[in-house]
Amino acid sequence: QQQQQQRQQQEGSEKKDKNHVTKDEQPSECSRGVSSIVRTLQARMEDYSFLVCGIHPSLLTFLRQSLSSIPSSSPAKEGDADGKRSEQGVARILNGVKGSLQSANVMTDNGERRSRKRARRKRMKARNGKPEESDADSDSDGGGCSSDDAVTVGITLGTFHTDRVVLAKGDEDVIVCFILDPLDIDSKQITFMNRKTMKLGAQKANAVLYKWVFKNN
């Protein structure tokens, strides 16, 4: 009987240990609460580098307005009027980011190489006293602009727990994720750079997009 009691106590202790989860074993709040697109891109660190910064006040106001009509309990659904308005707002931001990168002459690595090659040719021709070639001649030998020079951009908007508006496939050259928190200071902009296509232009692009200023006009 004494041996039976000891056996029961031992089984109870093993069952308790099996069900008990230590603090270190529990999933952290951070791992549970990061939006899916950010979590996906962070898991692909061999493909993307990223830079975290705050959100500029001018942009933060617009982002909050874009999300204000969507119930916090569910993401925007395709075809919903509220979701459509929010998506249109984010699309304006997407076009603004593209415009900022184009104005700063930020290109993909292919475009950057062509641009540097074209600049070297012009310098050589200038030293030799030869007239500069036209853009058409420059394009014909791969030195001019091409369709793959332009940087593709994706944008997402949401909270730390969920994505609310996603205008990104997940394979763009630059993906900017805006994560809103009730406190302005805790809202974040995470800019992801494709390591394969933006190795040469990442630093320049990050300088343009750091705390990006949204011109709502």
Salt bridges, closest charged atoms under 4 A:
GLU29 OE1 - ARG32 NH2 2.58
ASP47 OD2 - ARG44 NE 3.35
ASP47 OD1 - LYS196 NZ 3.95
ASP82 OD1 - ARG85 NH2 2.30
GLU112 OE2 - ARG116 NE 3.46
GLU133 OE2 - ARG121 NE 3.23
ASP141 OD1 - ARG121 NH2 3.59
ASP148 OD1 - ARG114 NH1 3.09
ASP149 OD1 - ARG114 NH1 2.71
ASP184 OD1 - ARG64 NH2 2.75
